[in-house]
Amino acid sequence: MAQSIHVALKAHPANPERFHQRIEVTMTLAADGGLNLLYAIHGFNLDLRVPTPHAPAPAEALWRTTCCELFVGAPDRPGYREFNFSPSGQWAAYDFADTRQPAASPAVLPAPTLQTRRSEDLLEVAVNLPAAALPAFGERRCLALAAVLEAEGGHLGYWALAHPHGKPDFHHPAGFLIKLDSRGLHP
């Protein structure tokens, strides 16, 4: 059973030229069925905006600035859950009935644990997501990973496992490329 995978996110072809960062994610299946994620943003520089640290809490519109994302769905269902993890320590979760169609009731979940580490050219966001926060889609799930970076001046860059044609769309089913099933995590 694969307990851990390491993937590189791809920059969207339309990202502004100033975005030369490399983003890698290590995802580990925890013993309790939760997920541990480590987003490593290499090439971090002072031109990037990182949200000011806050007390860990749910927050809205985190994707409007530097933020890491996880999407969890099932291969045989249209619904999915989106998680946003900010370097500020804030987070959000949204349930969708279908692509970009919010579910009737909002997700009420246990809080993830976030830790941010920053060095001269590296920004890391470590996330511990409890099993109870994952949607109950049965044994087979599909996952998508993404990140948004904001530079000074409000310019945004987008990274994901895959980009469908056109503008950045992390909700597109073509991006759900990681499988989580009885064999563990695998591409």
Legacy VTK file of the C-alpha trace (Angstrom):
# vtk DataFile Version 3.0
C-alpha trace
ASCII
DATASET POLYDATA
POINTS 187 float
0.000 0.000 0.000
1.504 3.348 -1.057
1.422 5.544 2.033
3.087 8.585 0.459
3.467 10.235 -2.920
5.481 13.213 -4.111
4.274 15.286 -7.083
5.247 18.482 -8.862
2.522 20.957 -9.743
2.560 22.485 -13.221
2.449 26.227 -13.794
-0.499 27.414 -15.868
0.723 28.412 -19.363
-0.850 31.872 -18.977
0.956 32.709 -15.705
2.687 36.105 -15.870
6.414 35.887 -16.640
7.402 36.862 -13.096
6.265 33.466 -11.771
9.249 31.100 -11.938
8.474 29.162 -8.775
8.520 25.380 -8.572
5.852 23.822 -6.357
6.051 20.283 -5.037
3.628 18.471 -2.774
4.260 15.445 -0.604
1.062 13.714 0.495
1.074 11.006 3.155
-1.802 8.827 4.265
-1.966 8.972 8.082
-2.616 5.873 10.194
-6.083 7.208 11.090
-7.042 7.698 7.403
-6.355 11.427 7.380
-3.886 13.163 5.083
-0.655 14.995 5.773
0.372 17.397 3.024
3.544 19.393 2.613
3.409 22.116 -0.050
6.948 23.305 -0.864
7.172 26.519 -2.895
10.740 26.764 -4.221
11.976 30.064 -5.592
10.039 32.013 -3.015
11.063 35.656 -3.064
10.130 39.000 -1.551
7.984 39.836 -4.584
5.439 37.234 -3.441
2.691 38.209 -1.040
2.218 35.899 1.911
-0.806 36.535 4.121
-0.062 37.828 7.612
-0.198 35.102 10.282
-3.552 34.787 12.020
-4.940 32.504 14.681
-5.904 29.224 12.999
-9.546 29.580 11.987
-11.888 29.182 9.051
-11.832 32.122 6.608
-13.372 33.032 3.267
-11.843 33.898 -0.123
-8.369 32.570 0.680
-7.803 31.830 -3.031
-7.546 35.563 -3.755
-3.953 35.526 -2.497
-1.200 32.970 -1.860
-2.962 29.732 -0.927
-2.623 25.937 -1.263
-5.590 23.789 -2.275
-6.816 20.201 -2.148
-9.902 18.790 -3.852
-11.401 15.422 -2.872
-14.012 13.673 -4.998
-15.047 10.190 -6.072
-14.626 8.744 -9.568
-18.304 7.772 -9.778
-19.923 10.909 -8.259
-20.250 14.517 -9.405
-19.780 16.053 -5.919
-16.491 16.943 -4.232
-14.969 18.942 -1.356
-12.490 21.808 -1.762
-9.977 22.752 0.936
-7.997 26.011 1.000
-4.909 26.281 3.235
-3.332 29.686 3.733
0.224 30.314 4.941
-1.512 32.617 7.448
-2.821 29.554 9.326
-6.376 30.106 8.107
-8.298 27.487 6.142
-11.617 26.874 4.405
-13.667 23.912 3.179
-16.485 23.951 0.617
-18.778 21.173 -0.567
-19.945 21.078 -4.176
-22.851 19.031 -5.573
-21.298 19.195 -9.057
-18.584 21.193 -10.824
-18.670 24.707 -9.294
-22.216 24.138 -7.952
-22.196 24.672 -4.166
-23.936 22.005 -2.089
-27.138 22.938 -0.291
-25.527 22.901 3.150
-22.007 24.050 4.030
-19.362 21.641 5.269
-18.901 21.532 9.056
-15.611 19.781 9.689
-12.862 19.324 12.244
-10.105 21.866 11.781
-6.881 20.957 10.017
-3.562 21.798 11.647
-1.342 24.127 9.598
2.295 25.111 10.042
4.194 27.531 7.830
7.964 27.650 7.491
9.726 30.307 5.479
13.358 30.637 4.495
15.223 32.784 1.999
13.871 31.021 -1.105
11.427 28.399 0.246
7.916 28.621 1.633
6.458 25.445 3.141
2.871 24.904 4.237
2.393 21.688 6.221
-1.184 20.479 6.687
-2.553 17.710 8.880
-6.086 16.985 7.679
-8.044 14.671 10.017
-9.847 11.685 8.491
-13.183 13.109 9.688
-12.625 16.161 7.454
-12.530 14.032 4.300
-15.845 13.449 2.524
-17.438 10.014 3.053
-17.340 8.868 -0.577
-16.635 5.236 0.167
-13.381 3.453 -0.477
-12.431 5.092 -3.798
-11.540 8.773 -3.927
-9.804 10.992 -6.449
-7.756 14.041 -5.455
-6.559 17.239 -7.082
-3.809 19.530 -5.791
-3.340 23.197 -6.657
-1.783 26.446 -5.497
-2.233 30.163 -6.103
0.613 32.640 -5.650
0.132 36.392 -5.481
2.911 38.812 -6.416
3.192 42.484 -5.558
0.754 44.442 -7.668
-1.929 41.767 -7.235
-0.730 39.514 -10.074
-1.772 35.881 -9.615
-0.060 32.688 -10.764
-1.691 29.248 -10.780
-0.279 25.716 -10.365
-2.065 22.342 -10.526
-1.492 18.681 -11.363
-3.039 19.357 -14.791
-4.608 22.327 -16.558
-7.506 21.929 -18.987
-7.491 24.313 -21.950
-8.411 27.921 -21.251
-8.276 29.888 -18.032
-7.132 28.255 -14.772
-9.837 25.918 -13.443
-8.938 23.835 -10.388
-12.504 22.458 -10.260
-12.257 20.731 -13.645
-12.574 16.914 -13.351
-9.446 16.480 -15.515
-7.336 17.718 -12.577
-8.392 14.946 -10.152
-5.409 12.724 -10.964
-4.403 11.157 -7.641
-6.275 8.073 -6.465
-6.893 7.093 -2.850
-8.289 3.590 -2.366
-7.611 0.333 -0.526
-4.140 0.219 -2.169
-3.298 3.662 -0.727
-2.261 6.769 -2.694
-1.276 6.486 -6.347
-1.285 8.562 -9.564
LINES 1 188
187 0 1 2 3 4 5 6 7 8 9 10 11 12 13 14 15 16 17 18 19 20 21 22 23 24 25 26 27 28 29 30 31 32 33 34 35 36 37 38 39 40 41 42 43 44 45 46 47 48 49 50 51 52 53 54 55 56 57 58 59 60 61 62 63 64 65 66 67 68 69 70 71 72 73 74 75 76 77 78 79 80 81 82 83 84 85 86 87 88 89 90 91 92 93 94 95 96 97 98 99 100 101 102 103 104 105 106 107 108 109 110 111 112 113 114 115 116 117 118 119 120 121 122 123 124 125 126 127 128 129 130 131 132 133 134 135 136 137 138 139 140 141 142 143 144 145 146 147 148 149 150 151 152 153 154 155 156 157 158 159 160 161 162 163 164 165 166 167 168 169 170 171 172 173 174 175 176 177 178 179 180 181 182 183 184 185 186
